[in-house]
C-alpha cells in the first residue's frame, strides 16, 4: 500500500490510538483506585457507625442487633473484646478472617484503620474500629468485605471502558477515513493535473476553492498551467517570428545573388544588387547577434561590468557613431548634458542601449525632423531620455513594446522597424543595471524613452 491516503490514515490512526490508550489507562487507573477507596471508606464508615452504637450501649442485645444487620449485607462484622476474643460475628469465620484477627494491632486511632486493601490477591478487604467506653478500650469492631464486590465494580468499570474504547475506535476509523479522503482527494486531482502538464496537455482547472494550504497549492498549479500555456504560445510566436525574420533577408540574398551572377546585367546593376545583398547580410548578422544576447540573458550568462563612466562623453561617442545614419536620413540629434556626470555602468552595454534606442527612433522619425538625447538628475537618480518627433505609439500598445518580437506595425514591413528585439534587449540590459526604462508617447507628436538608473549608480555630478 503506497497510497498517501493509506499512509496518512495509518499514521493518524497510530497517533490517536497511542494517545487514547494513554488517556484511557490513566483514567481507568484513577477511576479504579477511586472506586476501591470508596468501597474501603464505606466499609470503615460502617464499622465506625457500629462502634458508635456500641459505645453508647455495649450489651448482648446491641451486639446481636449489629450482627443481625450485617448478616443481611455482603459485608461481615466481627466484634471482639479488648483481648481480641470474639464476642459475636455475623457469619462463620473463615481461616483467612481468623488469621487476620490473630494479627497484632498497632497505631489504631479512634477513627479506625484499614487493615487490608489488597483486593487483587486477598479474599477480603478489612477495617477495624476500636470501642472506647469511659476512656478505656472495651473491644474492636472488625469489618470484612469480600473482594468479589470490589472486583465486580472494577469489572463493570472495565466493561464500560472497553465499550467506550470500541466506540471511540470505530469513530476514529470513520473520522480518519473521511479526513484522509478529504485531504488526499484534492491531492490526487493535483497529481493528475501535474502529470497532464508534464505530458503537454492543455490548461488544467482545479475546483478546490478552500483558502488553506491545499487551496493555495491548487491555485499555484493553475497559475503554473496558465504560465506554461503562455510560454508555449510565446515560443510558437517567437519561432514563427524568427522564421519570418530570417526567411525574408535570406530570400533577398538568394534572389539578388542569382540576379547578380547573370552576365547580361551591367556593372552598375551588379553593384546595386551586391549592395542589397550586403545590407541583408548585415541585417541577418544583427538579428543573430540580438538573439545571441537574449539567449545569454535567459541563461544568466549576460554579465554586467560596472565601472565609473563620464555619461556626457559616452553620449558624445554614441552621437559620433550614429552621425552617418543621421545624415543619411536628414535628421538632427540634439544632446543636452550639462556639467560632468559620472555614473557606475557597463560602458559597452550602456552604449548598446543608447544605440538601440536611437536606431529605433530613427526608424520612426520623419526626414528633416529633430531628435533629442538629454540627461537629467531627478531625486538623486540619473535619467537619460531619447525623444523623437515621429508618428507616436498608440497608448494601448505601450505596455507591450518591450516584449520580444513585438511590433506596433502589425504588417511587419521592414520599412517601419527592425526585428522587434531591440527594445527587449534595452529593457534586459537596463534591468541588469538595476534601473528601469519608461516609455511615453503621443500620436502625431513623437515618443520618448527614459532610462532611470538607481541612486547608487550616480557617483558624482557638477
C-alpha positions as CSV (number, residue, x, y, z in Angstrom):
1,X,0.0,0.0,0.0
2,X,1.8,3.0,-1.3
3,X,-1.2,5.3,-1.4
4,X,-0.9,8.6,0.5
5,X,-4.4,8.1,2.0
6,X,-3.4,4.7,3.4
7,X,-0.2,6.0,4.9
8,X,-1.8,9.1,6.2
9,X,-4.7,7.1,7.7
10,X,-2.3,4.6,9.4
11,X,-0.2,7.5,10.8
12,X,-3.1,9.3,12.2
13,X,-4.7,6.1,13.5
14,X,-1.5,5.1,15.3
15,X,-1.1,8.5,16.9
16,X,-4.7,8.6,18.0
17,X,-4.6,5.0,19.4
18,X,-1.5,5.8,21.4
19,X,-3.0,9.0,22.8
20,X,-6.3,7.2,23.5
21,X,-4.5,4.3,25.2
22,X,-2.5,6.6,27.4
23,X,-5.6,8.6,28.3
24,X,-7.8,5.6,28.9
25,X,-5.1,3.9,31.0
26,X,-4.6,7.0,33.1
27,X,-8.4,7.5,33.5
28,X,-9.0,3.8,34.2
29,X,-6.3,3.6,36.9
30,X,-7.6,6.7,38.6
31,X,-11.3,5.6,38.5
32,X,-10.4,2.1,39.7
33,X,-8.3,3.5,42.5
34,X,-11.1,5.9,43.4
35,X,-13.8,3.1,43.4
36,X,-11.6,0.9,45.6
37,X,-11.0,3.8,48.0
38,X,-14.8,4.5,48.0
39,X,-15.5,0.8,49.0
40,X,-12.9,0.9,51.8
41,X,-14.2,4.3,53.1
42,X,-17.8,3.0,53.1
43,X,-16.6,-0.2,54.9
44,X,-14.7,1.8,57.5
45,X,-17.6,4.3,58.0
46,X,-20.0,1.3,58.5
47,X,-17.6,-0.1,61.2
48,X,-17.4,3.3,62.9
49,X,-21.1,3.6,62.9
50,X,-21.5,0.2,64.7
51,X,-18.8,1.2,67.1
52,X,-20.6,4.5,68.0
53,X,-23.7,2.5,68.8
54,X,-21.8,0.0,70.9
55,X,-20.1,2.8,72.8
56,X,-23.5,4.1,73.9
57,X,-24.9,0.6,74.8
58,X,-22.5,-2.3,75.0
59,X,-24.7,-5.2,75.9
60,X,-25.8,-8.6,74.4
61,X,-28.9,-7.2,72.7
62,X,-27.0,-4.5,70.9
63,X,-24.2,-6.9,69.9
64,X,-26.7,-9.3,68.4
65,X,-28.6,-6.5,66.7
66,X,-25.4,-5.3,64.9
67,X,-24.5,-8.9,63.9
68,X,-28.1,-9.4,62.6
69,X,-27.8,-6.2,60.5
70,X,-24.6,-7.3,58.8
71,X,-25.9,-10.8,58.2
72,X,-28.3,-9.3,55.6
73,X,-25.4,-7.5,53.8
74,X,-22.5,-8.6,51.7
75,X,-20.1,-7.4,54.4
76,X,-19.2,-9.4,57.6
77,X,-18.8,-8.0,61.1
78,X,-16.8,-9.5,64.0
79,X,-16.9,-7.9,67.4
80,X,-14.2,-8.7,69.9
81,X,-13.3,-7.7,73.4
82,X,-10.2,-5.8,74.4
83,X,-8.2,-9.0,74.2
84,X,-9.5,-9.7,70.7
85,X,-11.6,-12.6,71.8
86,X,-14.6,-13.0,69.5
87,X,-17.8,-11.9,71.2
88,X,-20.2,-12.0,68.2
89,X,-19.9,-12.4,64.4
90,X,-22.5,-12.2,61.6
91,X,-21.1,-15.1,59.6
92,X,-18.9,-18.1,60.3
93,X,-15.3,-17.2,60.4
94,X,-13.1,-18.5,57.6
95,X,-9.4,-19.3,58.2
96,X,-8.4,-16.1,56.4
97,X,-10.6,-14.0,58.7
98,X,-9.3,-15.8,61.7
99,X,-5.7,-15.2,60.6
100,X,-6.5,-11.5,60.3
101,X,-8.0,-11.4,63.8
102,X,-4.9,-13.1,65.2
103,X,-2.6,-10.4,63.8
104,X,-1.5,-7.8,66.4
105,X,-2.9,-4.3,66.1
106,X,-0.8,-1.2,66.2
107,X,-1.4,2.6,65.9
108,X,-5.1,2.2,65.6
109,X,-6.8,5.5,66.4
110,X,-10.3,6.1,67.4
111,X,-11.3,6.9,63.8
112,X,-10.4,3.4,62.8
113,X,-8.0,1.9,60.3
114,X,-7.9,0.0,57.0
115,X,-6.2,-3.3,57.7
116,X,-6.1,-4.9,54.2
117,X,-6.7,-3.1,50.9
118,X,-5.1,-5.5,48.5
119,X,-8.2,-6.5,46.7
120,X,-6.4,-8.2,43.8
121,X,-4.9,-11.1,45.9
122,X,-6.9,-11.2,49.1
123,X,-10.3,-12.8,49.7
124,X,-11.4,-9.9,51.9
125,X,-10.6,-6.3,52.5
126,X,-10.8,-5.4,56.2
127,X,-11.1,-2.4,58.6
128,X,-11.1,-2.1,62.4
129,X,-12.7,0.4,64.7
130,X,-11.8,0.4,68.4
131,X,-14.6,0.6,71.0
132,X,-13.8,3.0,73.8
133,X,-16.0,3.4,76.8
134,X,-15.1,5.9,79.6
135,X,-11.6,6.3,78.1
136,X,-10.8,2.6,78.1
137,X,-10.7,0.2,75.1
138,X,-13.5,-2.3,75.6
139,X,-13.2,-4.1,72.2
140,X,-12.9,-3.9,68.4
141,X,-15.3,-3.9,65.5
142,X,-13.8,-5.7,62.5
143,X,-15.5,-5.2,59.2
144,X,-14.7,-7.6,56.3
145,X,-16.0,-7.2,52.7
146,X,-15.4,-9.9,50.1
147,X,-13.1,-8.6,47.3
148,X,-15.6,-10.1,44.8
149,X,-17.7,-6.9,45.4
150,X,-14.7,-4.7,44.6
151,X,-13.8,-6.9,41.6
152,X,-17.3,-6.7,40.4
153,X,-17.2,-2.9,40.5
154,X,-13.8,-3.0,38.6
155,X,-15.2,-5.4,36.1
156,X,-18.1,-3.2,35.4
157,X,-15.8,-0.3,35.0
158,X,-13.6,-2.3,32.7
159,X,-16.5,-3.3,30.6
160,X,-17.6,0.3,30.3
161,X,-14.1,1.3,29.3
162,X,-14.0,-1.5,26.7
163,X,-17.3,-0.4,25.3
164,X,-16.3,3.3,25.2
165,X,-12.9,2.3,23.7
166,X,-14.6,0.2,21.0
167,X,-17.0,3.1,20.1
168,X,-14.1,5.5,20.1
169,X,-12.1,3.2,17.9
170,X,-15.0,3.0,15.4
171,X,-15.4,6.8,15.4
172,X,-11.7,7.2,15.0
173,X,-11.6,4.9,12.0
174,X,-14.5,6.7,10.3
175,X,-13.1,10.1,11.1
176,X,-9.7,9.1,9.7
177,X,-11.2,7.7,6.6
178,X,-13.2,10.9,6.0
179,X,-10.3,13.1,6.9
180,X,-7.7,11.3,4.7
181,X,-10.2,11.1,1.8
182,X,-10.9,14.9,2.2
183,X,-7.2,15.6,2.2
184,X,-6.0,13.1,-0.4
185,X,-8.8,13.6,-3.0
186,X,-7.7,17.1,-4.0
187,X,-4.0,15.9,-3.8
188,X,-4.9,13.1,-6.3
189,X,-6.5,15.6,-8.6
190,X,-3.5,17.9,-8.4
191,X,-1.2,14.9,-9.1
192,X,-3.2,14.1,-12.2
193,X,-3.1,17.8,-13.2
194,X,0.7,18.0,-12.9
195,X,1.1,14.7,-14.8
196,X,-1.1,16.3,-17.5
197,X,1.2,19.4,-17.6
198,X,4.3,17.1,-17.8
199,X,2.7,15.4,-20.8
200,X,2.0,18.7,-22.5
201,X,-1.8,18.7,-22.2
202,X,-3.9,21.8,-22.3
203,X,-4.7,24.0,-19.3
204,X,-5.9,22.4,-16.1
205,X,-8.8,23.6,-13.9
206,X,-8.8,22.6,-10.2
207,X,-12.0,23.4,-8.5
208,X,-10.6,23.3,-4.9
209,X,-11.6,26.7,-3.6
210,X,-10.7,26.5,0.1
211,X,-8.4,29.2,1.4
212,X,-5.9,26.8,3.0
213,X,-2.6,25.3,2.1
214,X,-4.3,22.9,-0.3
215,X,-6.2,25.7,-1.9
216,X,-3.0,27.7,-2.3
217,X,-1.3,24.7,-3.8
218,X,-4.2,24.2,-6.3
219,X,-4.0,27.9,-7.2
220,X,-0.3,27.7,-7.7
221,X,-0.7,24.7,-10.1
222,X,-3.4,26.6,-12.0
223,X,-1.1,29.6,-12.2
224,X,1.8,27.4,-13.4
225,X,-0.5,25.8,-16.0
226,X,-1.5,29.2,-17.3
227,X,2.1,30.4,-17.3
228,X,3.2,27.3,-19.2
229,X,0.5,27.8,-21.7
230,X,1.5,31.4,-22.2
231,X,5.2,30.4,-22.6
232,X,4.2,27.7,-25.0
233,X,2.3,30.2,-27.1
234,X,5.1,32.7,-26.8
235,X,7.5,30.1,-28.1
236,X,5.3,29.4,-31.1
237,X,5.1,33.1,-31.8
238,X,8.8,33.5,-31.3
239,X,9.7,30.7,-33.6
240,X,7.2,31.9,-36.2
241,X,8.6,35.5,-36.0
242,X,12.2,34.4,-36.2
243,X,11.5,32.2,-39.1
244,X,9.9,35.2,-40.8
245,X,12.7,37.5,-39.9
246,X,15.3,35.1,-41.3
247,X,13.4,34.0,-44.3
248,X,12.9,37.5,-45.7
249,X,16.6,38.5,-45.9
250,X,17.7,35.1,-46.9
251,X,15.2,35.2,-49.8
252,X,16.6,38.6,-50.8
253,X,20.1,37.3,-50.6
254,X,19.3,34.2,-52.7
255,X,17.3,36.1,-55.3
256,X,19.7,39.0,-55.7
257,X,22.7,36.7,-55.8
258,X,21.2,34.8,-58.7
259,X,20.5,38.1,-60.5
260,X,24.0,39.5,-59.8
261,X,25.5,36.3,-61.3
262,X,23.9,36.9,-64.7
263,X,26.3,38.0,-67.4
264,X,23.8,40.3,-69.3
265,X,23.4,42.9,-66.4
266,X,25.6,46.0,-66.3
267,X,28.3,46.5,-63.7
268,X,26.2,49.3,-62.2
269,X,23.3,47.0,-61.7
270,X,25.5,44.3,-60.3
271,X,27.0,46.6,-57.7
272,X,23.4,47.7,-56.8
273,X,22.4,44.1,-56.2
274,X,25.5,43.3,-54.3
275,X,24.8,46.3,-52.1
276,X,21.3,44.9,-51.3
277,X,22.9,41.5,-50.5
278,X,25.4,43.2,-48.2
279,X,22.6,45.1,-46.5
280,X,20.5,42.0,-45.9
281,X,23.6,40.1,-44.7
282,X,24.2,42.9,-42.1
283,X,20.5,42.6,-41.1
284,X,20.8,38.8,-40.6
285,X,24.1,39.3,-38.6
286,X,22.5,41.9,-36.3
287,X,19.4,39.6,-35.9
288,X,21.6,36.7,-34.9
289,X,23.6,38.9,-32.5
290,X,20.5,40.1,-30.8
291,X,19.2,36.5,-30.5
292,X,22.5,35.5,-29.0
293,X,22.4,38.3,-26.5
294,X,18.8,37.4,-25.5
295,X,19.8,33.7,-25.1
296,X,22.7,34.7,-22.8
297,X,20.3,36.8,-20.8
298,X,17.9,33.9,-20.4
299,X,20.7,31.7,-19.2
300,X,22.1,34.3,-16.8
301,X,25.3,34.3,-18.8
302,X,24.9,38.0,-19.6
303,X,27.4,39.8,-17.2
304,X,27.5,43.5,-16.4
305,X,30.9,45.0,-15.7
306,X,30.2,48.3,-14.0
307,X,32.9,51.0,-13.9
308,X,32.9,54.8,-13.4
309,X,32.0,56.4,-16.8
310,X,31.5,60.0,-17.9
311,X,28.0,60.0,-19.2
312,X,28.3,63.1,-21.3
313,X,31.4,61.6,-23.0
314,X,29.5,58.4,-23.6
315,X,26.6,60.3,-25.3
316,X,29.1,62.1,-27.5
317,X,30.6,58.7,-28.7
318,X,27.1,57.5,-29.5
319,X,26.4,60.6,-31.5
320,X,29.6,60.1,-33.4
321,X,28.7,56.5,-34.3
322,X,25.2,57.4,-35.3
323,X,26.1,60.5,-37.3
324,X,26.4,58.8,-40.7
325,X,22.9,57.4,-40.4
326,X,21.5,60.7,-39.1
327,X,23.0,62.4,-42.2
328,X,21.5,59.7,-44.5
329,X,18.0,60.2,-43.1
330,X,18.4,64.0,-42.8
331,X,17.9,64.0,-39.0
332,X,19.3,66.3,-36.4
333,X,20.3,65.0,-33.0
334,X,20.5,67.5,-30.1
335,X,22.3,66.4,-26.9
336,X,21.7,68.1,-23.6
337,X,24.2,67.0,-20.9
338,X,25.5,69.9,-18.8
339,X,28.4,69.5,-16.4
340,X,30.3,66.4,-15.6
341,X,28.1,63.4,-14.7
342,X,29.9,60.3,-13.5
343,X,27.9,57.1,-13.4
344,X,28.7,53.5,-12.5
345,X,27.6,51.5,-15.6
346,X,28.9,48.9,-18.1
347,X,30.1,51.4,-20.8
348,X,29.8,48.9,-23.6
349,X,26.3,47.6,-22.7
350,X,25.0,51.1,-21.9
351,X,26.2,52.3,-25.2
352,X,24.4,49.4,-26.8
353,X,21.2,50.6,-25.0
354,X,21.5,54.1,-26.4
355,X,22.3,52.9,-29.9
356,X,19.3,50.6,-29.9
357,X,17.0,53.5,-28.7
358,X,18.4,55.9,-31.3
359,X,18.1,53.2,-34.0
360,X,14.5,52.6,-33.1
361,X,13.8,56.4,-33.0
362,X,15.4,56.9,-36.5
363,X,13.1,54.2,-38.0
364,X,10.1,56.2,-36.9
365,X,11.3,59.8,-37.3
366,X,10.3,61.7,-40.4
367,X,13.1,63.2,-42.6
368,X,14.3,66.6,-41.6
369,X,13.0,66.2,-38.1
370,X,14.8,66.6,-34.8
371,X,15.8,64.0,-32.2
372,X,16.9,64.7,-28.6
373,X,19.1,63.0,-26.1
374,X,19.2,64.6,-22.7
375,X,20.5,63.8,-19.2
376,X,18.7,64.9,-16.0
377,X,19.2,64.4,-12.3
378,X,15.9,63.6,-10.5
379,X,15.7,62.8,-6.8
380,X,19.3,61.7,-6.8
381,X,18.9,59.4,-9.8
382,X,20.2,59.8,-13.3
383,X,17.6,59.9,-16.1
384,X,18.7,59.6,-19.8
385,X,15.9,60.4,-22.3
386,X,15.8,59.7,-26.1
387,X,13.0,61.6,-27.9
388,X,11.9,61.7,-31.5
389,X,9.2,63.6,-33.5
390,X,7.8,60.5,-35.2
391,X,4.2,59.3,-35.6
392,X,4.0,58.1,-32.0
393,X,2.7,54.9,-30.5
394,X,-0.9,54.2,-29.6
395,X,-1.5,54.2,-25.8
396,X,-2.9,50.7,-25.9
397,X,0.4,49.4,-27.5
398,X,2.8,51.0,-24.9
399,X,2.7,48.2,-22.3
400,X,3.8,45.6,-24.9
401,X,6.6,47.4,-26.8
402,X,9.4,45.8,-24.7
403,X,8.2,42.3,-25.4
404,X,10.3,40.2,-27.8
405,X,9.5,40.5,-31.5
406,X,6.6,42.9,-30.7
407,X,5.9,45.5,-33.4
408,X,3.4,48.3,-33.3
409,X,3.1,47.9,-37.1
410,X,1.4,44.5,-37.5
411,X,2.2,44.4,-41.2
412,X,5.8,43.6,-40.2
413,X,7.0,45.9,-43.0
414,X,10.8,46.3,-42.5
415,X,10.5,49.8,-43.7
416,X,8.8,50.7,-40.4
417,X,11.0,48.7,-38.0
418,X,13.6,46.1,-37.4
419,X,13.3,42.6,-35.9
420,X,11.4,43.7,-32.8
421,X,14.2,42.6,-30.5
422,X,16.0,46.0,-29.9
423,X,13.7,47.3,-27.1
424,X,13.7,43.8,-25.4
425,X,17.4,44.0,-25.2
426,X,17.3,47.6,-23.9
427,X,14.9,46.5,-21.1
428,X,17.0,43.5,-20.2
429,X,20.3,45.5,-20.0
430,X,18.8,48.3,-18.0
431,X,17.3,45.9,-15.5
432,X,20.6,44.1,-15.2
433,X,22.0,47.5,-14.1
434,X,19.2,47.7,-11.5
435,X,17.4,50.5,-13.4
436,X,14.2,50.9,-15.3
437,X,13.1,52.1,-18.7
438,X,9.9,54.1,-19.2
439,X,8.1,54.9,-22.5
440,X,5.8,57.9,-23.2
441,X,4.2,58.7,-26.5
442,X,1.5,60.7,-28.1
443,X,0.2,60.1,-31.6
444,X,1.5,62.6,-34.1
445,X,3.9,64.2,-31.6
446,X,6.6,61.5,-31.0
447,X,7.9,59.1,-28.5
448,X,10.3,59.5,-25.6
449,X,12.2,56.6,-23.9
450,X,13.7,57.3,-20.5
451,X,16.3,55.2,-18.7
452,X,16.4,55.8,-14.9
453,X,19.4,54.4,-13.1
454,X,19.4,53.6,-9.3
455,X,20.7,56.1,-6.9
456,X,23.9,54.1,-6.1
457,X,25.0,54.4,-9.8
458,X,25.2,58.2,-9.7
459,X,28.8,58.7,-8.4
460,X,29.1,62.4,-8.9
461,X,27.9,65.4,-10.9
462,X,28.8,69.0,-11.2
